[in-house]
């Protein structure tokens, strides 16, 4: 049986982006680096099972991976990482 609905990659990306925005406390409003940029890079890296550096290198007009890592380190403190991981998995 062919399912009547087709899930498209852009729909999965949009839903993933919305879920991450809702559940992760990552905020960036820099000159180049914005919150959406960080989340797009995280989605790419996780979808391709690659590193942040590799995802940044593949994308055009993206902030340096070191800049993104600084924002991520500020938003995801080590002490709270397990709890945030639990919340994301629950989401």
Secondary structure, DSSP 8 states (H G I E B T S, - for coil): ---S----HHHHHHHHHHHHHHH-----B-SS-BHHHHHHHHHHHHHTT--HHHHHHHSSS---HHHHHHHHHHHS-GGGHHHHHHHHHH-
